[in-house]
Amino acid sequence: MTGKDNGAAMVDVRYVPPGERLARYVTGYHRFAAPVCPTREMRDAFFPSVATIRVSLHNSPSWSLKLGSRHIDPMPAVALTGPTSYAGYLTCHGGELVGVGLLPLGWAQIFGGDVSRYANRVIALEEIDPGANMLHEALEGDQPFHVAFESWLEARLDRRPPADPRIEILCEMLRDPATTRIEMVAEALDMSPRALAALTRFNFGFTPKLLLRRTRFLRAVTTVLTDPEGGPAALEAAGYWDRSHFLRDSHLFLGCSVREFTRRRGPHNQVAIMARVQAFGTPV
């Protein structure tokens, strides 16, 4: 999808759903592109999200990312951004960036280990997978980017024992707007709140309470950004008591108010919301 408003005509955003075998493990594939212009600095933003692999292609200029108090400059060419509770604010001079989001089950099955070690952090993917260069080479080749990602990820699916099935159940519960209390989640999984917190920190990167707040906020803020008139109803449906309650979460997850975020984000973020709706049916 190519946007046409507020500078969006300069950028191209594409989302591709995962194939059937990987649908349980990844959110899907994305491509961001903009003309390279060394004299023009572009700024944009990513919403808080699950762990993500992003790869710069075709000698794109280096780019930087601010995550909370961390400033990564330059970003690795093949980067793993762990699960985030902060919006990421990027600066670049154009180029091409492709990526894939790793659902918690995908992290557990493909890489494994304590993902909280990488929460709100960025590392070079080669630090945890020596095949990162092979991925880069495949993405630079003639295959469509999502096909190259699928082949690389599928080759890793069976290298580890089956992941804990409770991870996938918990993902479904977090996506359900009816899930509003941690006690409900712990009871459904037959776990103590303490055991649930250990499970989510290890596989999701954060506590259950923060995950619920992040999911609720993203569900609401994308509606506010795309349909301002529907904003009040969206906040109520998400469980916010009032505007100030929503504003607190906005400062927590975006680092600013939504009004300020609309000034700080760039055309990719605007186009990406609509592109995701077209590809997946939901904006986040």
N, C-alpha and C positions, 0 to 999 in steps of 0.2 A: 504494500500500500504506500502511495506517495501522498504526502500532505500538500495543501495549497495555501494555508493561511499562516500569518504571523511568522514568516520565515520557514514554514514547514515545506514549502515548495522546494527548498534546497536539500531536503533530506529524504531518505527512503527507509522505510521500516517494513520488515516482513516477519511474520510468525508462521511456523509450520508445526502442526500437531505431531506427536511421536507416533511411530508405528505401533502395531498391536502388542508386540513383545515388550516394548519399553514403556508402554503407557502407565504402568504401575510405578515406574522408577523416575521418570523425568517429567517436567512440566511441559516441555516442548522446546523448539529451536527458534532462535531469533537472529535477525541480521539488521544492523544499523549502518547506514552509509551516508556520507555527505562529501561534496567536492573538497579536495584538499586546497587549502589556501593558507600559506605560511604567515601572511600578514593579518589574517582574521582569526581571532580566538573565539571558539565556540564553547558555550557552557550549557550543561544539561543536567539531568538528574535521574537516578534510579530509585524506585521505591524500596523500602525494606523487603527482604525476600529470603527464600531458601538459598542454600549454597549454589553458586553459579560458576561455570567455566566460561571464560570469554577469551577469544583469540583475535589478535590483530592480524589482518591479512594484507598482502600485496604491498609491502613496504609502507604501510600507513605510518604517519608521524606518531611519535610516542604521545601518550595521554596520561593524565593524572586523575586521581580520585581522592576526595576527602570523605572520610567515614568517621563521624563523630570528631574526636580529637586527633585521629590519625590522618596523615596526608601521605599518600603513596605516589611518588613522582620520581621516575616514570613507572607506570604499570608494567608488569611482566608481559611479554608478547603472548604467552600462554598462561593465563592467570586463573587461579582459583580464589574466588571471594567466598569466604565462609558465610553461614547464615547471618543475616544482618537485622538489627533492631533500629538502625539509623538509615535515613535516606543517604544515598551516595551522590555527591556532587562532583561531576566530572568537568575537566577542561581539556580541549583538544583543538587541533587545526584541521579537522576533517579526516576522512579515511573510511576504512571498512572494518567493522567489528562483528563477529558472529559468536553466538553463545548458546548454552543449554542450561536450564535450571534443574538441579538435582533434588527431587523429593526426598524426604527423610529416609524412606525405604530404599531409594536409589543410592543415597550415600552409604547406608548400612550394607547394601548388597554389593556395590561396586568398589567402594574404598574401605569402609568400616573404620572402627575406632571412634574415639571421643571427638565429635565434631565441635564441641564447645571450645576446644583448643583453637579453633579457627574463627570463632564467632567475632564478627565485626573486624576481621583481619583479611589481608590479601597475601597470598604466597604464590610463587611460581609453581605451576602444576607439577613440574618435574621433581619437586621435593617429595611428593607422595606417589608419583607414578613416572617411572623412567621412560614410558611410552609417550610422554607428552610431545616429543619432537615428531613422532610418527603421526600424531593427530594433526600437528601443524602442517606437515607435508601433505597429508591427505586433503586438508581443507584448502591448501594452495593449488591442488590439482584440478582435474576437469570435472569431478563429480559435483553435483549440487551439495551445498554445505550441509544440509540436513542428512543426506545419505552418508556423507563422510562421518558425521557425528554418530549416526546409528551404528555403522559398522564397527567403529572404535569402541563404543559402549557395549554393544552386544558381545564382543570378544571378551569382555571382562565380567559378564553377568554370572558365569558359572565357576569363577575362580574361588569363591568363598562359600561357606555353608549357608543355607537359607537363613535370611534375616528374621528377626523376631516378628511374628505376624501381628503383634499388638501395635507395632509402629503404623501399619497401614490402617488399622481400625481407628487409632488415635487421629490420624490425618483426616479421615472421614468425619469424625466427631468435631474436629476444629473447624471444618468447612461448613458445618451445619449451623445456621443462625440460631437454632434452638438450644445449642450448647452454650450456656451462660455461666455455669458454676464448675469450679474444679472438682467439687465433691461429686457431681454427677459423672464426671469423666472417670474418677478413681473408682467409683462404685461399679460403673459399667465394665471396667477392666479388671475388677476384683483385686484392686491394689490399694495399698495405703497411700495417702497423699505424699508421704515422704518417698516411697518407692516410685510413684508416678513422676515426681520431680527429678529423681535420679535418671529415670528412663528418658524423659524429655531433654534434659541437659545433655545426655550422652548422644542422643540420636537427632535432636532438633536444634541443640545449641543453647536453649533458654528454658526457663521455668515454665510450667503450664500456664500460670497467670499471665506472664508476658506474651506467650504465644496467643492466648485468647484475646488479649488486648490488641495485639498487632493485627490479627485476623479481622477483628471487629472494626478497627480503625481503617484498614485498607478497603474494606467493603464500603464503608461510609464515605471516605474521602474521594474515591474514584467517582462516586455519584455526584458529590458536591462539585467536583471539577468539570464533569461532563454535562450535568443538568442542574445548574444552580437553583432553579425554581423547585426542583424536587429535593433539595438539600435538607430542609427541616424534616420531611417525612423519612428521608434516609437515615438521619441521625436518630430519630425515634425508633425506627425499625431495628437499628443496630444496637439499641439499648442505652443510648446516651440520655442522661437526665436533662441536660440543657446544653446550650452552646459553650459555656465555660468548661464543662466536662470534656467536650470534644476538643476544645482549644488546648487543654492540658495534654491530651494525647497527641495533638498535632505538634506541640513543642517537643514531646518525648521522641516521636518517630521521624519527624521532618526537621527538627531543630529550629522551627519557626512557625508562624501562623500559616494557614492555608493561603491567605491573601499574599503574604510574602513569598510563599512557595511558587505561586503563579508567576511572580516576577523573576524568581531565581531559576526555575526550570526552563528548558529550551524546547525547540520544536520536536525533538525526538520523543520526549516524554508525552507531549500532547498527542502526537500521531500514534504512539505506541498503545495508548489506552484503547483507541478505536480499532487499531489493528488487532489487538488481542481479542476484542469482542467479536470481530469478524472471524477470527481463526478458531477461538475456543468457546465463544458464547458468554464469557465473563471478562471483566477488565483487569482482574488480578488473579 
